[in-house]
């Protein structure tokens, strides 16, 4: 079964004087039930906008987002409110996403109250259960967000997301605001909940080391488009797109076994999403780009297994040599 199916999703924003920001420009992917799907890329790649569009927190310009069998882009009113039980979000900033004037027990209970799930007594019992599930004590319900550490606040955010028994949780950079030791604790918690509850995640991150820890499949975004997708093993042991290779080369080698001396440094900045260039959008920063790359846009094409890439030169000897130098000694998991 598929938890989420996205087809040709586009999110465009008006930028004044008839201009349009192409934040997300034709993205497609599937998330099977019980799996974690990582969407990675630099700031401005469109990954967070795509995720928020999947949760209907940003309106899609075009495309289809199916939660189970339901295209939620077509829902409105009560139908959309009912669908929100099935898709919840854990936000990046664990303090800004919590009401500082509300006790945390009420914060976690809020989705149950809004959606009228169960009786008041059942809701309170559910909150107690959720606090225990995420490693907090029920007696902490009476405290305010400022009385918790950053990691504890993110646990509260996770408890709130779990309250309605969702089919999918969107995790928008959920550990980027935390220090490294706390990041590991939250990632381990998310992995445990996934295993115990069969949860499905859409996990957004700019950090490949983070998605390597949790995600079963990974898609790499650049300037509003997916340029490569594959299993965790395929992405880390056989990256096909030069942009993916550059991202992997930046992962600290002690954790990954990657050859740190082969760091690929990107030059310049991404093009403007208001006026994306013709051809490959990465061509202006790619050392392997040719005139053909700059004129003809590559199509995301399957290469075997579950691996697909949008690159004219992915299989060329020059790119293969750079890939082999990068992943020499990398782990296979």
HELIX and SHEET records of a PDB file:
HELIX    1   1 UNK A   47  UNK A   54  1                                   8    
HELIX    2   2 UNK A   72  UNK A   74  5                                   3    
HELIX    3   3 UNK A   77  UNK A   83  1                                   7    
HELIX    4   4 UNK A  104  UNK A  114  1                                  11    
HELIX    5   5 UNK A  120  UNK A  133  1                                  14    
HELIX    6   6 UNK A  138  UNK A  142  5                                   5    
HELIX    7   7 UNK A  145  UNK A  147  5                                   3    
HELIX    8   8 UNK A  150  UNK A  162  1                                  13    
HELIX    9   9 UNK A  180  UNK A  197  1                                  18    
HELIX   10  10 UNK A  208  UNK A  214  1                                   7    
HELIX   11  11 UNK A  232  UNK A  237  1                                   6    
HELIX   12  12 UNK A  242  UNK A  249  1                                   8    
HELIX   13  13 UNK A  253  UNK A  256  1                                   4    
HELIX   14  14 UNK A  260  UNK A  262  5                                   3    
HELIX   15  15 UNK A  283  UNK A  285  5                                   3    
HELIX   16  16 UNK A  291  UNK A  295  1                                   5    
HELIX   17  17 UNK A  317  UNK A  327  1                                  11    
SHEET    1   A 4 UNK A  20  UNK A  32  0                                        
SHEET    2   A 4 UNK A   2  UNK A  14 -1                                        
SHEET    3   A 4 UNK A  62  UNK A  67 -1                                        
SHEET    4   A 4 UNK A  70  UNK A  71 -1                                        
SHEET    1   B 8 UNK A  87  UNK A  90  0                                        
SHEET    2   B 8 UNK A 168  UNK A 172  1                                        
SHEET    3   B 8 UNK A 201  UNK A 205  1                                        
SHEET    4   B 8 UNK A  36  UNK A  40  1                                        
SHEET    5   B 8 UNK A 217  UNK A 222  1                                        
SHEET    6   B 8 UNK A 225  UNK A 231 -1                                        
SHEET    7   B 8 UNK A 307  UNK A 309 -1                                        
SHEET    8   B 8 UNK A 301  UNK A 304 -1                                        
END                                                                             
